[in-house]
Amino acid sequence: MNKKLISIAIAAAVAAPLAAQAGTITVPNMDITMSGGITGAYIYQTDTKIDQYVVEDALLDFASEAKAGGVGFDLGVGTLGGNSLTTPTTVIGNGGNVGVQYGWVTVMPTEGLKVDAGLLATNVGYELVPSYLDGNILRGLLNANQPAYYTGARATYSTGGMSVYVEGSKQSASSNGQAIGASATMGSVNGTISYFNDEDNKSIVDIIASSKVGSMTLAANIDYQTLAKSKKVAGKDDSAYGIALYATLPMGDMAELPMRLEYVNDGTSNIYGLNPGGVGGATVSKSAMSFTISPTYNFTNATFVRAELAYVNTDKKTMLTDDKGLTDSNLTVGAQAGVRF
């Protein structure tokens, strides 16, 4: 057996005892809930003939729920891979480094109102960065260009089936960020709308809707992004938009079939990265689409394996490459095993 495959199997075996012991940890004066997961994957980019074996995500999450008049926290420690459709064989995220991936302290001064401060998880976007919580191995075109974690503070007020939030953040050493949004449940549909602004980079209007139709889960994410004034280039577009549709079909008691269909339109803005280096002229790729299907078998609620087939197509040969150079399509296949605890 390939040594790299052996390494992945060992990693999954190490995580299994943790899954069996997942639950509440009792410490003096506080109950702490432990959860998390670990995944190992093989990803093969058929056009470039490049592959990799990787332990993508290995994360421990420790949390204590804040109650009215009290303080809680959430802390994620480990590593996150986050390979995307455009960089399927390049580990991104925290560079594969082990450390604090997110963490915040929650103060709840009164029922319904909470304030989180620290390294926050964004409210923008439908997909989740840890792949063991997501439906696919590879992050989509939208998600790869949406924020994930950043330092800041967020105040959220919830009542009934509705909540609103406002936040301030630090997007870089020189750039501040702001966001505001609301979510609500109307019948069987959950909806969220957010406005996110990175002062020195771009702003995002993001809309998410999800619902259960019988035993099938459906969702849509509409994303509209505009460059900051300092990033605008004369003669080029300053905005882009995209939409992602998600469906998860149950296949019996143990299996499911997550699917994702995306379309992004960059114009000449390069916001979604269709033209690395901001290439202009007649060779500009203005749009791209992707389709990802990831049949998954769940041995238990905690353990799973999945395969993946992901196709990306652009209208011109400026972003994607194969073994001969620039191309307008890529096909990636992958396999993943994981433990959730």
Secondary structure, DSSP 8 states (H G I E B T S, - for coil): --HHHHHHHHHHHHHHHHHHT-EEEEETTEEEEEEEEEEEEEEEETTTTEEEEEEEEEEEEEEE---TTEEEEEEEEEE----BSSSTTS--TTTT--EEEEEEEEEEEETTEEEEEEEEE-S--SS-SSTTTSS-SSB-TTGGGS--EEEEEEEEEEETTEEEEEEEEE-SSS-EEEEEEEEEEETTEEEEEEEEEETTTEEEEEEEEEEEETTEEEEEEEEEEEE-GGG--TTS--EEEEEEEEEEEEETTTEEEEEEEEEEE-TTS-TTSSSTTT--GGG---EEEEEEE--EEESSSSEEEEEEEEEEEESSTTSEEETTEEESEEEEEEEEEEEE-
